[in-house]
Amino acid sequence: MTVDELVRGVEIALGLLPLDECPSFDADMSRTVTVDELVTAVNNALNGCAEHASARLESARRFH
């Protein structure tokens, strides 16, 4: 995950870009990018991708 990709995810979340630009941000396949999915992306950028991304997503949701 690069800074460019993180920025793209924020732009998708804000509705400035379509989800088709990077559908992997939509971890729960809701057709939207939410704050918890962006937090997961930042964590992945800092710590590497988790084997089970859904576990991190669930963890991030507890803070939301």
TORBA-489261 format. One record per atom (N, C-alpha, C, O): residue number from 1; atom name; x, y, z; residue in three letters. Coordinates in pm, 1 decimal. Layout:
! residues N
{NUM; CA; {X; Y; Z}; ala}
...
This chain:
! residues 64
{1; N; {84.9; -115.7; 0.0}; met}
{1; CA; {0.0; 0.0; 0.0}; met}
{1; C; {90.2; 122.9; 0.0}; met}
{1; O; {174.7; 139.6; 87.9}; met}
{2; N; {70.8; 208.0; -99.6}; thr}
{2; CA; {150.7; 329.8; -110.4}; thr}
{2; C; {67.5; 450.9; -68.7}; thr}
{2; O; {-54.3; 441.7; -53.5}; thr}
{3; N; {134.2; 563.3; -50.5}; val}
{3; CA; {64.1; 686.8; -16.2}; val}
{3; C; {-35.5; 722.5; -126.0}; val}
{3; O; {-147.3; 764.8; -96.6}; val}
{4; N; {3.8; 705.9; -252.4}; asp}
{4; CA; {-87.8; 734.7; -364.5}; asp}
{4; C; {-215.6; 652.7; -352.6}; asp}
{4; O; {-325.5; 703.4; -374.8}; asp}
{5; N; {-200.1; 525.6; -317.3}; glu}
{5; CA; {-316.1; 437.4; -304.6}; glu}
{5; C; {-403.7; 479.2; -186.8}; glu}
{5; O; {-526.3; 473.3; -195.8}; glu}
{6; N; {-341.8; 521.2; -76.8}; leu}
{6; CA; {-419.5; 569.4; 37.5}; leu}
{6; C; {-498.8; 694.4; 0.4}; leu}
{6; O; {-615.6; 707.7; 37.0}; leu}
{7; N; {-435.4; 784.9; -71.8}; val}
{7; CA; {-504.2; 906.2; -117.6}; val}
{7; C; {-620.2; 868.0; -208.8}; val}
{7; O; {-728.7; 925.3; -198.8}; val}
{8; N; {-597.9; 772.3; -296.7}; arg}
{8; CA; {-704.1; 725.3; -385.7}; arg}
{8; C; {-821.0; 670.1; -303.3}; arg}
{8; O; {-936.9; 695.1; -336.5}; arg}
{9; N; {-792.0; 596.1; -197.4}; gly}
{9; CA; {-896.9; 543.1; -111.0}; gly}
{9; C; {-978.7; 652.9; -45.5}; gly}
{9; O; {-1101.0; 642.8; -36.9}; gly}
{10; N; {-911.8; 757.6; 0.8}; val}
{10; CA; {-982.5; 871.6; 60.4}; val}
{10; C; {-1069.3; 939.8; -44.8}; val}
{10; O; {-1183.2; 977.2; -16.8}; val}
{11; N; {-1016.3; 955.9; -164.3}; glu}
{11; CA; {-1094.2; 1018.5; -271.5}; glu}
{11; C; {-1216.9; 934.7; -306.9}; glu}
{11; O; {-1322.8; 989.5; -337.6}; glu}
{12; N; {-1203.3; 803.3; -302.8}; ile}
{12; CA; {-1318.7; 715.3; -326.5}; ile}
{12; C; {-1420.2; 733.4; -214.1}; ile}
{12; O; {-1540.0; 745.8; -239.5}; ile}
{13; N; {-1372.0; 734.9; -89.9}; ala}
{13; CA; {-1461.6; 751.8; 25.1}; ala}
{13; C; {-1537.6; 884.3; 18.4}; ala}
{13; O; {-1653.7; 891.7; 58.9}; ala}
{14; N; {-1472.4; 988.1; -32.3}; leu}
{14; CA; {-1535.3; 1120.0; -43.1}; leu}
{14; C; {-1623.5; 1134.3; -166.6}; leu}
{14; O; {-1690.4; 1236.1; -184.1}; leu}
{15; N; {-1623.7; 1032.3; -252.1}; gly}
{15; CA; {-1705.3; 1037.5; -373.0}; gly}
{15; C; {-1640.5; 1111.8; -487.8}; gly}
{15; O; {-1707.1; 1144.2; -586.1}; gly}
{16; N; {-1510.6; 1139.3; -476.6}; leu}
{16; CA; {-1439.4; 1210.6; -582.3}; leu}
{16; C; {-1393.1; 1117.4; -693.3}; leu}
{16; O; {-1369.8; 1161.0; -806.1}; leu}
{17; N; {-1379.8; 989.6; -661.6}; leu}
{17; CA; {-1343.2; 886.9; -759.1}; leu}
{17; C; {-1440.9; 771.3; -744.4}; leu}
{17; O; {-1494.0; 747.7; -635.8}; leu}
{18; N; {-1464.9; 698.5; -854.4}; pro}
{18; CA; {-1552.0; 581.1; -844.2}; pro}
{18; C; {-1479.8; 465.1; -775.4}; pro}
{18; O; {-1357.1; 456.0; -780.0}; pro}
{19; N; {-1554.8; 378.9; -713.3}; leu}
{19; CA; {-1498.3; 262.4; -645.7}; leu}
{19; C; {-1418.0; 175.5; -741.6}; leu}
{19; O; {-1323.8; 108.1; -700.0}; leu}
{20; N; {-1453.8; 176.6; -867.8}; asp}
{20; CA; {-1382.9; 95.9; -967.3}; asp}
{20; C; {-1234.9; 131.4; -977.9}; asp}
{20; O; {-1155.7; 52.2; -1029.0}; asp}
{21; N; {-1196.9; 250.1; -929.8}; glu}
{21; CA; {-1055.9; 290.2; -931.7}; glu}
{21; C; {-970.0; 200.0; -843.3}; glu}
{21; O; {-852.8; 177.4; -873.2}; glu}
{22; N; {-1027.6; 148.6; -734.6}; cys}
{22; CA; {-954.5; 59.2; -644.8}; cys}
{22; C; {-1054.1; -15.4; -555.8}; cys}
{22; O; {-1069.6; 18.5; -438.5}; cys}
{23; N; {-1121.2; -116.0; -610.2}; pro}
{23; CA; {-1225.3; -186.2; -534.7}; pro}
{23; C; {-1174.6; -259.8; -411.3}; pro}
{23; O; {-1254.5; -296.1; -325.0}; pro}
{24; N; {-1045.1; -282.6; -400.7}; ser}
{24; CA; {-993.2; -355.2; -284.3}; ser}
{24; C; {-1009.5; -276.7; -153.8}; ser}
{24; O; {-999.0; -335.4; -46.1}; ser}
{25; N; {-1034.9; -146.0; -160.8}; phe}
{25; CA; {-1061.5; -68.8; -39.1}; phe}
{25; C; {-1193.4; -109.9; 25.5}; phe}
{25; O; {-1211.2; -93.4; 146.1}; phe}
{26; N; {-1284.6; -162.5; -53.1}; asp}
{26; CA; {-1417.6; -199.9; -4.4}; asp}
{26; C; {-1414.7; -342.3; 50.0}; asp}
{26; O; {-1463.9; -435.2; -14.1}; asp}
{27; N; {-1356.8; -358.7; 168.3}; ala}
{27; CA; {-1334.7; -492.1; 225.7}; ala}
{27; C; {-1463.5; -567.4; 253.9}; ala}
{27; O; {-1466.6; -690.2; 245.0}; ala}
{28; N; {-1569.9; -495.6; 287.9}; asp}
{28; CA; {-1695.6; -564.3; 319.9}; asp}
{28; C; {-1791.4; -572.0; 200.5}; asp}
{28; O; {-1905.5; -616.1; 213.8}; asp}
{29; N; {-1743.5; -528.8; 85.2}; met}
{29; CA; {-1818.6; -533.0; -41.1}; met}
{29; C; {-1954.3; -462.4; -31.4}; met}
{29; O; {-2054.5; -510.3; -84.5}; met}
{30; N; {-1955.5; -348.7; 36.7}; ser}
{30; CA; {-2078.0; -269.7; 51.7}; ser}
{30; C; {-2095.2; -167.7; -60.2}; ser}
{30; O; {-2195.1; -95.9; -64.8}; ser}
{31; N; {-1997.6; -161.6; -150.0}; arg}
{31; CA; {-1993.0; -65.9; -260.9}; arg}
{31; C; {-1962.0; 76.0; -213.1}; arg}
{31; O; {-1983.8; 172.4; -286.5}; arg}
{32; N; {-1910.7; 88.9; -89.6}; thr}
{32; CA; {-1863.0; 217.0; -37.6}; thr}
{32; C; {-1733.0; 192.3; 38.5}; thr}
{32; O; {-1705.5; 80.6; 82.1}; thr}
{33; N; {-1654.8; 296.7; 53.5}; val}
{33; CA; {-1533.7; 289.4; 134.9}; val}
{33; C; {-1561.8; 369.4; 261.3}; val}
{33; O; {-1595.5; 487.6; 255.4}; val}
{34; N; {-1547.5; 303.8; 374.7}; thr}
{34; CA; {-1580.2; 365.1; 503.1}; thr}
{34; C; {-1452.8; 395.3; 582.2}; thr}
{34; O; {-1343.8; 351.2; 545.9}; thr}
{35; N; {-1468.6; 470.4; 689.5}; val}
{35; CA; {-1354.3; 509.2; 772.4}; val}
{35; C; {-1279.4; 386.5; 822.9}; val}
{35; O; {-1156.3; 384.4; 821.5}; val}
{36; N; {-1351.6; 285.1; 867.2}; asp}
{36; CA; {-1283.3; 166.3; 919.4}; asp}
{36; C; {-1202.3; 96.2; 811.3}; asp}
{36; O; {-1097.3; 38.7; 840.2}; asp}
{37; N; {-1249.5; 100.2; 687.9}; glu}
{37; CA; {-1172.8; 40.8; 578.2}; glu}
{37; C; {-1048.3; 124.2; 547.8}; glu}
{37; O; {-943.7; 69.3; 513.2}; glu}
{38; N; {-1059.3; 255.8; 560.4}; leu}
{38; CA; {-941.8; 341.5; 542.2}; leu}
{38; C; {-840.4; 318.9; 653.8}; leu}
{38; O; {-719.9; 316.8; 628.5}; leu}
{39; N; {-888.2; 301.8; 777.3}; val}
{39; CA; {-798.7; 273.5; 889.9}; val}
{39; C; {-725.5; 142.0; 865.7}; val}
{39; O; {-605.3; 132.2; 890.7}; val}
{40; N; {-796.5; 42.3; 817.8}; thr}
{40; CA; {-734.0; -86.3; 785.8}; thr}
{40; C; {-626.9; -68.3; 679.0}; thr}
{40; O; {-519.4; -127.7; 687.9}; thr}
{41; N; {-655.6; 13.2; 578.5}; ala}
{41; CA; {-558.4; 37.6; 471.9}; ala}
{41; C; {-433.1; 105.4; 526.5}; ala}
{41; O; {-321.6; 69.2; 489.0}; ala}
{42; N; {-450.8; 203.3; 614.8}; val}
{42; CA; {-335.2; 270.9; 675.4}; val}
{42; C; {-255.2; 172.0; 759.6}; val}
{42; O; {-132.3; 169.4; 752.1}; val}
{43; N; {-323.8; 90.9; 839.5}; asn}
{43; CA; {-254.3; -11.4; 919.0}; asn}
{43; C; {-177.0; -106.9; 829.3}; asn}
{43; O; {-63.9; -144.1; 860.8}; asn}
{44; N; {-236.8; -146.5; 718.7}; asn}
{44; CA; {-168.2; -235.5; 625.2}; asn}
{44; C; {-45.8; -167.6; 564.7}; asn}
{44; O; {56.8; -231.8; 542.4}; asn}
{45; N; {-56.8; -37.8; 538.2}; ala}
{45; CA; {57.5; 35.7; 483.2}; ala}
{45; C; {171.5; 41.8; 584.6}; ala}
{45; O; {288.6; 32.2; 548.1}; ala}
{46; N; {136.6; 57.8; 711.1}; leu}
{46; CA; {238.4; 68.4; 815.6}; leu}
{46; C; {295.3; -66.3; 858.0}; leu}
{46; O; {414.9; -77.7; 884.6}; leu}
{47; N; {210.8; -167.7; 864.4}; asn}
{47; CA; {249.4; -296.0; 923.3}; asn}
{47; C; {249.4; -413.8; 827.0}; asn}
{47; O; {284.4; -525.2; 866.1}; asn}
{48; N; {211.6; -391.5; 704.1}; gly}
{48; CA; {198.8; -501.6; 609.0}; gly}
{48; C; {58.2; -558.6; 614.7}; gly}
{48; O; {-11.7; -544.8; 715.1}; gly}
{49; N; {18.3; -621.6; 508.1}; cys}
{49; CA; {-117.1; -677.4; 499.7}; cys}
{49; C; {-129.9; -798.1; 590.8}; cys}
{49; O; {-39.6; -881.3; 599.9}; cys}
{50; N; {-242.7; -805.9; 657.2}; ala}
{50; CA; {-271.3; -919.5; 745.4}; ala}
{50; C; {-314.0; -1039.8; 662.6}; ala}
{50; O; {-370.2; -1025.3; 554.1}; ala}
{51; N; {-286.5; -1158.6; 715.4}; glu}
{51; CA; {-333.5; -1279.5; 649.0}; glu}
{51; C; {-484.2; -1279.0; 638.8}; glu}
{51; O; {-541.3; -1317.8; 536.8}; glu}
{52; N; {-547.9; -1234.8; 745.3}; his}
{52; CA; {-693.4; -1230.5; 749.0}; his}
{52; C; {-736.6; -1086.0; 766.2}; his}
{52; O; {-754.1; -1038.0; 878.2}; his}
{53; N; {-753.6; -1017.3; 654.2}; ala}
{53; CA; {-789.7; -875.9; 658.6}; ala}
{53; C; {-920.8; -853.4; 731.6}; ala}
{53; O; {-939.2; -748.8; 793.9}; ala}
{54; N; {-1012.0; -948.9; 725.4}; ser}
{54; CA; {-1140.9; -930.8; 791.7}; ser}
{54; C; {-1124.4; -919.6; 943.2}; ser}
{54; O; {-1202.9; -850.6; 1008.2}; ser}
{55; N; {-1025.2; -985.2; 999.9}; ala}
{55; CA; {-1000.8; -974.9; 1144.1}; ala}
{55; C; {-959.7; -832.9; 1180.2}; ala}
{55; O; {-1003.9; -779.9; 1282.1}; ala}
{56; N; {-876.7; -771.4; 1098.9}; arg}
{56; CA; {-837.0; -632.6; 1124.5}; arg}
{56; C; {-954.1; -538.9; 1104.1}; arg}
{56; O; {-971.9; -443.1; 1179.4}; arg}
{57; N; {-1034.7; -566.7; 1001.5}; leu}
{57; CA; {-1151.4; -483.4; 976.8}; leu}
{57; C; {-1244.6; -489.6; 1096.8}; leu}
{57; O; {-1295.9; -386.6; 1140.6}; leu}
{58; N; {-1266.7; -607.6; 1149.6}; glu}
{58; CA; {-1353.3; -624.0; 1266.5}; glu}
{58; C; {-1295.3; -549.8; 1386.6}; glu}
{58; O; {-1369.4; -488.4; 1463.5}; glu}
{59; N; {-1164.1; -555.3; 1402.9}; ser}
{59; CA; {-1098.1; -484.9; 1511.7}; ser}
{59; C; {-1115.2; -334.2; 1495.6}; ser}
{59; O; {-1141.8; -264.5; 1593.5}; ser}
{60; N; {-1100.5; -283.8; 1375.1}; ala}
{60; CA; {-1115.8; -140.7; 1348.6}; ala}
{60; C; {-1258.9; -95.8; 1375.1}; ala}
{60; O; {-1280.8; 16.0; 1421.8}; ala}
{61; N; {-1355.4; -180.3; 1346.3}; arg}
{61; CA; {-1495.6; -145.3; 1368.2}; arg}
{61; C; {-1526.0; -124.3; 1515.8}; arg}
{61; O; {-1613.1; -44.4; 1550.3}; arg}
{62; N; {-1455.8; -194.5; 1602.4}; arg}
{62; CA; {-1480.8; -179.8; 1745.7}; arg}
{62; C; {-1448.2; -39.5; 1794.3}; arg}
{62; O; {-1505.3; 6.9; 1893.0}; arg}
{63; N; {-1356.7; 28.4; 1725.6}; phe}
{63; CA; {-1319.9; 164.3; 1763.5}; phe}
{63; C; {-1414.3; 267.1; 1704.7}; phe}
{63; O; {-1415.8; 382.0; 1748.8}; phe}
{64; N; {-1492.8; 228.2; 1606.4}; his}
{64; CA; {-1580.6; 320.9; 1534.8}; his}
{64; C; {-1714.0; 334.0; 1597.2}; his}
{64; O; {-1798.3; 408.7; 1547.6}; his}
